[in-house]
Structures are given as structure tokens and as C-alpha cells.
Amino acid sequence: MSAAGKKKPAGRAAAAPAPPARLATYAKNTWCPGCGNFAVLNAIKPVFQQLIAAGTRPEDIVLVSDIGCNSKIMDYIGVNSFDSLHGRSIPTAVGVKLANPELTVVVHAGDGATFAEGLEHTLFAAKRNVDITLIVHDNGVYGLTVGQAGPETPAGYRGRSTPYGSVEEPFNPLELLYVAGATHLARGYSHGKELLKRLYAEAIAHRGFSVVDTLQVCVTFRNLYESYNARVYELEGHDARDEEQAWAKIREWDYRSDGPVALGTLSVRDRPVFGDQFAEYGSEAIDVEAALEQAFADLT
């Protein structure tokens, strides 16, 4: 038989790609039907699955949250997590990241925890440019306390804590965070999973303090799907690294008007990351017992 007529040995079939990590848990989901948290969950989970497929261990992803409906997201994703006090998720996350910079640390917190009880921590994380990601579940109301008005609740809102209507106006959190120094600012919406997936992936990949303010609708106490659907639009041709463009888009909507609401990555900047300079201190082992003995000896 000629060489051309010889039968070639069958090649070994290419190995099928490993299925994505399920990250499933035993916890039963207790969110209200239609809650915007479902979109957040269904967007962040594939992002974690992609990280794991690329080599990140599930135990090296750390979710940090505190109190509220949003904090239940930790129960539904099979990665590491830490449940902190209300408004204290960010300093907890900062401690986790500084203790082990190799971890991927993501905070899930409501607008009350980040812009009221924990506002000072949010601002200092932005100021220091800590390498963590903050995903704000921003529904403008305290859902777990059955509709209590919060920092992003508009004037006139009637709830358990404001039966005659709230007299306060919300502020623009992204404007405040930009001034404080956050290096990655984005806005998403719980009616659009694919965009949320992209925004979350970009924010986690960014080195520095990244924030995705997610307009996460509370269907029970403040159902804004119809209002948002009529006003949101996805950014096109926007240069997030151009400071003038970034500042203009951040201020385009003030969180209380009926104007257009831009979705996408609004601002990206480069600044030194908090904690990098600590490497200069070295990693020498410390004899804690000897140090304590010396400290007590100095006191006596």
C-alpha cells in the first residue's frame, strides 16, 4: 500500500472542558419573588465561576456582608464568606485583604450600610484605594426593616419610619466616592444580567477600590422597575479614563430627578493601592512570646 493510502492512526479525542463550578449551597432562597437580588446573584455567580475556571480556588474568594436582605447572597454561593455588623462590612473586608492580599475580596452591602451607618468606612476605603470590590444593593429603602427610609430614599416617601413622607433628599453617592478617591466607579441595574456580569467582572479585575452601584429594585416596598426601564440607558463611546467625561456622566443623574440614568463603567483611574507599600516591611517571622515578655519587662 502506498504511503498516501495508509490509514492514519486515530488521534486521541480532545479532553472535554471541565464543567463550571456549581458553587451551590444547601440554603433555601428566601428573597421575595421579583426581588432585584436575584439578578445580582445570577450575575456575580458566573463571574466567580470564570475566576475559578481560570485557576482561582473557591476558598480564595471571600464575600463580606452585614445586615439586610442583600447579605443572604452569602448563603447562596459556595465560596468563603464573613458576616459582619451592620455598616462594618468594608473595614472587615479591608482587614481580610491586608491579611492576605492574594484573596479576591468582594463586599455586598445595601445603600444604608454603605451610605449611612458605614459611610465613613466607605469614604476611607475610597481615600486609601484599598483593593476590594464593593457591590452596593441600592434600592433606596431598608427592606429588611419593612420599608424604613434610608440615605437614598427620595423626599416624600411614605414608610414605617416616615408615615407623613420623608423630608430628606438623597445624595449622589458616586459623586462623593469620586471626590474621595475611588478608582473604579460603575452603575448597574437589576434588570439586565449580562451588563451586570460585565460590570462585576471589570470591577473585580481592577486593582484598587472598585464600586458598582447596582440599582437593585425592592418590589415589596419600592418597586421602580417601570420608572427605571423608561430612563436607563447603556453608555456607548464613553471614555471612563477621561476625567471630564467621567465627571459629567457621574453628575448627569443626581439620584432624585427623573432624568436619564447612565449604566456602565463611569470612571477609571490609576492610583497607588493601599497595602502595597507594606511589602517593604519584610515578612520576617516574629517571636510573639519573646516580644510579649520584653513588653511586660519594660513595664515593670
Beta strands, then each sheet from edge to edge (+ up, - down):
strand 1: 61-65
strand 2: 80-83
strand 3: 104-110
strand 4: 133-137
strand 5: 184-189
strand 6: 210-215
strand 7: 232-234
strand 8: 261-268
sheet 1: 2+ 1+ 3+ 4+ 6+ 5+ 8- 7-
end
